[in-house]
Amino acid sequence: MAWNEPGGNNQDPWGGGNKGNNQGPPDLDEAFRKFQQTLKGIFGGKGGSTGGNGNRGGSGSAAGSGGLWVGIVVIAILAYLWNAVYVVDEKERAVILRFGKYTETVGPGLRMYFPPVESRYLRPVTQINTYRLSQSMLTEDENIVEVAMSVQYNITSLEDYVLKDSNPEQSLKEATQSALRHVVGSSEMYKVLTEGREVLGDEVKVRLQEYLNAYGTGLNVIKVNIESSQPPRQVLTAFDDVIRAREEEQQEKNKAEAYANQVIPEARGDAQRIREEAEGYKDEVVSRAKGDASRFNQLLTEYQKAPGVTRERLYLETMQELLGTTSKVLVDVKGGNNMMYLPLDKLMDGKKSRSASGGSSSNSGATALSQDDIGTIADQVTAEINRRVSNSRTGRTAR
């Protein structure tokens, strides 16, 4: 049965009927009015009564609109402050621009700026970034090499980074390629591929930093690492043979230098020894010559004083010196026509041979004669002298 039919008690199911009955569904208009009053109470407005005259209801509506605008303004202020306040980390720096003009660079801490009058650019300045590059390029001797490298950099001047270059990262990439091609193009292939790699990295770093400073990027190159350098894959085998030949050449050079380092000091030592011996011999000869000259002068003085005595003494000294070193004896027989020759050296050799053949226990190399041997030789000499004297006298008597 419908609510407006006879017998339906004339009750509106949406609350438009008997409002005194609490068992009906809630009135939506009343719920909306209560919600508006709650908002007005929050933002400082006064709730108006649903009853009464029309003027009172109009003033309530105006007060509600004013409170709503105040809330919107408060929310906007809070949002503005939330956006204006920021925190700068220890590794970061911030550049503040006022009307597009540089104002200051702020350090770590809680900071605030005023947009849209001011704008900020926050960047990590202590963070080390890496850019990698791999390129094929020509060397000075017109060979192709493939070089892979990495550049480590950071931001040193945030002001230049923000204001002087619109895209510092792109400038870094182009400057890196330019510096690498310039250095590799002025180097020979074997230097780029072998011992020149470390020098190559240092030269690229210096030239790259010059480019970045000229562009005003505010970037600082920390290190340039040449990760690999190799010829094209088509000629890699042939180049390995060339490298091997160069290594063998260097090995042979090292061996030759080691041999030279061993021989040269010995030769220098021998040369120094020969020079010192020559100096010693020179000093000896000069000293001996000076001594002989001094002795001759002394003899000359004595000879001038007594010529005969000096000649006799010199003769005797000379004969003593000569005959003292000989093993032969000449005996002049008085009254005879000849001289007797006694080869004592032959006699001594014969005696030693007899001693060795007789099994003597004495040393075979000894040259000294015993008393018996000397006596035997003296007897033989005397007998020979007597025999020759007798023969000489007999010959004169016969004549």
Buried (B, 14 or more C-beta within 10 A) or exposed (E): EEEEEEEEEEBBEEBEBEEEEEEBEEBEEEEEBEEBBEBBEEBEBEBBEEEEEEEEEEEBEEBBEBBBEEBEEEEEEEEEEEEBEBEBEEEBBBBBBEEEEEBEBBEEEEBEBEEEEBBBBBBBBEEEBEBEBEBEBEBEEEBEBBBBBBBBBBBBBBBBBBBEBEEBEEBBBEBBBEBBBBBBEEBEBBBBBEEBBEBBBEBBBEBBBEBBBEBBBBBBBEEBBBEEBBBEEEEEEEBEEBBEEEEEEEEEEEEEEEEEEEEEEEEEEEEEEEEEEEEEEEEEEEEEEEEEEEEEEEEEEEBEEEEEEBEEBEEEEEEEEEEEEEEEEEBEBEEBEEEBEBEBEEBBEEBBEEBEEEEEEEEEEEEEBEEEBEEBBEEEBEEEBEEBBEEBEEEEEEE
